[in-house]
Amino acid sequence: MGLGQGLLLALAILAVCCLPAVFALIFCADEIIDRFACGWAEWREQRRERRTIARLDRAIEAEALTRDIDLTEFERAGRRSLEQLAADLRRLGGHRLAAADRSVVWHGAVIEAYDERLRAACHALGIAEHLAELNGVDREIERVRVEGLLHAAGLTLPAARAAHHQRHR
């Protein structure tokens, strides 16, 4: 056997050994192409989302929304945390809304405690409020306004209207 025949035999053996891999590539080519295309589309979508978020941040000036919040207020030793204030507001709000069978004195104390927690939450978040200065219907309107601002700031408070409608049905 000559050198040419030995090389030809080696190539033939190599071709027979690689034949299953070639068949697998041919039969799975669509799967390989599909995976590559999906990966590429996913990368482009993530890139598009990051660019959109960056544009939105620039458009609404996200920094300006938190610029007026006094962060030193959060570091005071004796202050209640926002989580505690929110829990108190939810608890007192539930008592305030379910006061039909309680005394007027008890209801007034609950309202005062609720308003005090509203003022504390507003102070912590830098929201202007006028609860202490108002009485009667004006105070109730201010309470609704402050609750709306606190809700917009991320504090979840009990829904007064939903409970009110359920109580009178």
Salt bridges, closest charged atoms under 4 A:
GLU31 OE2 - ARG35 NE 3.20
GLU45 OE1 - ARG48 NH1 2.93
GLU73 OE2 - ARG76 NH2 2.74
GLU73 OE1 - HIS123 NE2 3.52
ASP88 OD2 - ARG80 NH2 2.32
ASP88 OD1 - ARG91 NH2 3.34
ASP88 OD2 - ARG117 NE 2.97
GLU112 OE2 - ARG139 NH1 3.21
ASP115 OD2 - ARG139 NE 2.97
ASP115 OD1 - ARG143 NE 2.67
GLU116 OE1 - ARG117 NH1 2.66
GLU133 OE1 - HIS130 ND1 3.22
GLU142 OE2 - ARG145 NH2 2.72
GLU147 OE2 - ARG96 NH2 3.08
